[in-house]
Amino acid sequence: AVSRNVFLPQSTFLGRLRHFIDIIDPSTLFVTESRLKECIKLLDDFKQGNLPPGITDHQLWEAQKVKQAIIHPDTGEKIFMPFRMSGKSKERVVGLLLPNQTLASTVFWQWLNQSHNACVNYANRNATKPTPTSKFIQGYVGAVTSAVSIAVGLNVLIEKSSKFNPATRLFIQRFIPFPAVASANICNVALMRHNELSEGIDVLDSNGNVVGSSKIAAKHALIETALTRVALPLPIFVLPPIIMAFLEKLPLMQVHRRMMLPVHSLVCLAVFGLSLPRFNFVWRPLAINLFMCIEASHLEPEIAMATDCKVLTYNKGL
């Protein structure tokens, strides 16, 4: 489509950044059904060369932005609002970072986080190949099990350790959610998508035509997804514990202990609002950008020989 992506292709960092900003724009959550149909029709008219007179490039870009934020690129179906990238909430992350959690609260927040992640993963999956629902259930169970096991196991080990004084023990426990979530994310990817390694995923030429099914592209997709799922939660699970460890030593906080919870929530929100966008500029355009590029020469010989395009694209999923 005619858009800023003509000048900022997604093979470049700025192109991926532009695409990501559009995908997470919260304003797309309020697009009406009639507006969505209007955007889809406008883009279809453009592809068929039947654009009404007076349509500007800006209008085409806005239509594309709305469509790619709401419609799944493979299935052509609407993504349920809470599971779109523009609709992801961070309340459950605040719950994971709450201090002095009980066993029950640790299990609950890890379960809630992984349940939401599983729904987002399914809604934004690579759907070029049919995947049985049992695979997603397997991935969900594996992610919840690994997250809860690691979170509870590390908490128990630290509690029983005699090498740490109470203050050090509490400080270390604040960081437990990160390895639990990171390992669960990797487990989720491995269990839900390991069949792609044997079946391959579709790779497309510059015109969007399927060139073939590549196992090499599938391997790239899984590795990229796993790595970014470890990197993305890093600031929101590491910065708040460090900041809170400093704030809790202030005399005011020592006197007014009831302020701990609201201050903790405000710190988490501040980190989400300030550090995460900057972190996104480096990592998230690479992670959320669904279509990645790969040189045809790096793929299977039969695929490289089947096209004249030097660079092919694939939907790496989330």
Backbone hydrogen bonds, N-H to C=O, Kabsch-Sander energy under -0.5 kcal/mol:
donor,donor_aa,acceptor,acceptor_aa,energy
3,S,1,A,-0.5
6,V,3,S,-1.8
7,F,4,R,-1.1
8,L,4,R,-1.4
12,T,9,P,-2.1
15,G,9,P,-0.5
16,R,12,T,-2.0
17,L,13,F,-2.5
18,R,14,L,-2.6
19,H,15,G,-2.1
20,F,16,R,-2.7
21,I,17,L,-2.5
22,D,18,R,-1.6
23,I,19,H,-2.1
24,I,20,F,-2.2
25,D,22,D,-0.8
28,T,25,D,-1.8
29,L,26,P,-1.9
30,F,27,S,-1.4
31,V,28,T,-1.0
36,L,32,T,-2.3
37,K,33,E,-2.4
38,E,34,S,-2.0
39,C,35,R,-2.2
40,I,36,L,-2.6
41,K,37,K,-2.5
42,L,38,E,-2.1
43,L,39,C,-2.2
44,D,40,I,-2.3
45,D,41,K,-2.6
46,F,42,L,-1.9
47,K,43,L,-2.2
48,Q,44,D,-1.8
49,G,45,D,-0.5
49,G,46,F,-1.0
50,N,45,D,-3.1
55,I,52,P,-1.2
60,L,56,T,-1.7
61,W,57,D,-2.6
62,E,58,H,-2.4
63,A,59,Q,-2.0
64,Q,60,L,-2.3
65,K,61,W,-2.5
66,V,62,E,-2.2
67,K,63,A,-2.2
68,Q,64,Q,-2.7
69,A,65,K,-1.2
70,I,66,V,-1.0
70,I,67,K,-0.7
71,I,67,K,-3.2
72,H,77,E,-3.1
76,G,72,H,-1.9
79,I,70,I,-2.9
83,F,80,F,-2.1
84,R,81,M,-1.7
87,G,84,R,-1.2
88,K,85,M,-0.7
93,V,90,K,-0.6
94,V,90,K,-1.6
95,G,91,E,-1.7
96,L,92,R,-1.6
97,L,93,V,-1.4
98,L,95,G,-1.0
106,T,102,T,-2.2
107,V,103,L,-2.2
108,F,104,A,-2.4
109,W,105,S,-2.5
110,Q,106,T,-2.0
111,W,107,V,-2.4
112,L,108,F,-2.7
113,N,109,W,-2.3
114,Q,110,Q,-2.3
115,S,111,W,-2.2
116,H,112,L,-2.1
117,N,113,N,-2.3
118,A,114,Q,-2.3
119,C,115,S,-1.7
120,V,116,H,-2.3
121,N,117,N,-2.8
122,Y,118,A,-2.3
123,A,119,C,-2.4
124,N,120,V,-1.8
125,R,122,Y,-1.1
127,A,125,R,-0.8
135,K,132,P,-1.6
136,F,132,P,-0.8
137,I,133,T,-2.1
138,Q,134,S,-2.4
139,G,135,K,-2.3
140,Y,136,F,-2.5
141,V,137,I,-2.7
142,G,138,Q,-2.4
143,A,139,G,-2.5
144,V,140,Y,-2.5
145,T,141,V,-2.5
146,S,142,G,-2.5
147,A,143,A,-2.5
148,V,144,V,-2.6
149,S,145,T,-2.5
150,I,146,S,-2.4
151,A,147,A,-2.4
152,V,148,V,-2.8
153,G,149,S,-2.8
154,L,150,I,-2.7
155,N,151,A,-1.7
156,V,152,V,-2.4
157,L,153,G,-2.4
158,I,154,L,-2.4
159,E,155,N,-2.3
160,K,156,V,-2.1
161,S,157,L,-0.9
169,R,165,N,-2.7
170,L,166,P,-2.2
171,F,167,A,-2.0
172,I,168,T,-2.4
173,Q,169,R,-2.2
174,R,170,L,-1.1
175,F,172,I,-1.6
176,I,173,Q,-1.1
178,F,175,F,-1.0
180,A,176,I,-1.8
181,V,177,P,-2.7
182,A,178,F,-3.0
183,S,179,P,-2.3
184,A,180,A,-1.8
185,N,181,V,-2.4
186,I,182,A,-2.0
187,C,183,S,-2.5
188,N,184,A,-2.6
189,V,185,N,-2.1
190,A,186,I,-2.6
191,L,187,C,-2.6
192,M,188,N,-2.3
193,R,189,V,-1.9
194,H,190,A,-0.8
196,E,193,R,-1.6
197,L,194,H,-1.1
198,S,194,H,-0.5
198,S,195,N,-0.6
199,E,195,N,-2.1
200,G,196,E,-2.8
201,I,214,S,-1.9
203,V,212,G,-2.3
204,L,313,T,-3.1
205,D,209,N,-2.3
208,G,205,D,-1.9
211,V,203,V,-3.0
212,G,203,V,-1.0
214,S,201,I,-3.0
214,S,212,G,-0.6
218,A,214,S,-1.1
219,K,215,K,-2.1
220,H,216,I,-2.2
221,A,217,A,-2.6
222,L,218,A,-2.3
223,I,219,K,-2.3
224,E,220,H,-2.7
225,T,221,A,-2.2
226,A,222,L,-2.6
227,L,223,I,-2.6
228,T,224,E,-2.2
229,R,225,T,-1.9
230,V,226,A,-1.0
231,A,227,L,-2.1
232,L,228,T,-2.9
234,L,231,A,-1.2
237,F,233,P,-1.4
237,F,234,L,-0.6
238,V,234,L,-1.3
239,L,235,P,-2.1
242,I,238,V,-1.3
243,I,239,L,-2.5
244,M,240,P,-2.9
245,A,241,P,-2.0
246,F,242,I,-1.2
247,L,243,I,-2.3
248,E,244,M,-2.5
249,K,246,F,-1.0
250,L,247,L,-1.7
254,Q,250,L,-1.8
255,V,251,P,-1.9
256,H,252,L,-2.4
257,R,255,V,-1.0
259,M,256,H,-1.6
260,M,257,R,-1.6
263,V,259,M,-2.6
264,H,260,M,-2.8
265,S,261,L,-2.3
266,L,262,P,-2.2
267,V,263,V,-2.5
268,C,264,H,-2.1
269,L,265,S,-2.3
270,A,266,L,-2.5
271,V,267,V,-2.4
272,F,268,C,-2.4
273,G,269,L,-2.4
274,L,270,A,-2.1
275,S,271,V,-1.0
276,L,271,V,-1.9
278,R,274,L,-0.8
279,F,275,S,-2.3
280,N,276,L,-2.6
281,F,277,P,-1.3
282,V,278,R,-0.6
282,V,279,F,-1.0
283,W,279,F,-2.3
286,L,283,W,-1.4
287,A,283,W,-1.5
288,I,284,R,-3.2
289,N,284,R,-0.6
289,N,285,P,-0.8
290,L,288,I,-0.5
292,M,290,L,-0.7
292,M,314,Y,-2.6
294,I,312,L,-2.7
296,A,310,K,-2.9
298,H,295,E,-1.7
299,L,296,A,-1.6
303,I,300,E,-0.9
304,A,300,E,-2.2
305,M,301,P,-2.1
306,A,303,I,-0.7
307,T,304,A,-0.7
312,L,294,I,-3.0
313,T,204,L,-2.2
314,Y,292,M,-1.9
315,N,202,D,-0.5
316,K,290,L,-3.0
316,K,314,Y,-0.9
